[in-house]
Amino acid sequence: NEKNKELFGNPFAQYVKFTAEAHKTFKFTKDVHLATRLFGGIIYSYGNSTAAPYVDQFYVGGANSIRAFTVRSIGPGRFHPANNSGYSYVDETGDIKLEANLEYRFRIFSNFMGGNLNGAAFLDAGNVWLMRKDEARPGAEFNLRHFFDSIALGTGVGLRYDLSFLILRLDFGFALHVPYDTEKSGYYNIPKFKDGMGIHFAIGYPF
């Protein structure tokens, strides 16, 4: 049976995973840069598997992704778990991932307490989708018809404390669009401003 293959007596997952990432930084002056990033990935499961192991599935959100959202709080697609689900993040992974980021970086203070204090303004967009339809997660599969509506969008500002050997980063993200239906119509569909905020402390640049 193709669905019950084993290796040393244990079933194993069969899938291939492909990712590609591109970066480009435009330097306007010594202290003013525009950094860009584009990421794409796809997982195809076959044979034994209809999905890759959870740790290998794609997700969005967090300090190095779409910073208006926490890790695994968006997607897949237009799916949104029940608000009362304590384990909703488990369902918010996918087989396809597209993500794009823009970050305008500039110097605020030089030689600030032993380092340089830099600022940033950013725009992040993306989502994850499923390759196959899942009845338990309606709207989660990739669909060209709803592609643009299913892209989550967020903006924000941040501070970077650059010590040369270490960069401390603080980002404040603000959601502009979520891919699922909310009680608010229009492209800016965040019901309450405070519900679309993400605060992230991290080490190093996001990309």
Secondary structure as GFF3:
##gff-version 3
##sequence-region A 1 207
A	DSSP	three_ten_helix	2	4	.	.	.	ID=ss1
A	DSSP	beta_strand	6	7	.	.	.	ID=ss2
A	DSSP	beta_strand	10	11	.	.	.	ID=ss3
A	DSSP	beta_strand	15	27	.	.	.	ID=ss4
A	DSSP	beta_strand	32	45	.	.	.	ID=ss5
A	DSSP	three_ten_helix	54	56	.	.	.	ID=ss6
A	DSSP	three_ten_helix	88	91	.	.	.	ID=ss7
A	DSSP	beta_strand	96	112	.	.	.	ID=ss8
A	DSSP	beta_strand	115	129	.	.	.	ID=ss9
A	DSSP	three_ten_helix	144	146	.	.	.	ID=ss10
A	DSSP	beta_strand	152	162	.	.	.	ID=ss11
A	DSSP	beta_strand	167	177	.	.	.	ID=ss12
A	DSSP	three_ten_helix	193	196	.	.	.	ID=ss13
A	DSSP	beta_strand	197	203	.	.	.	ID=ss14
###
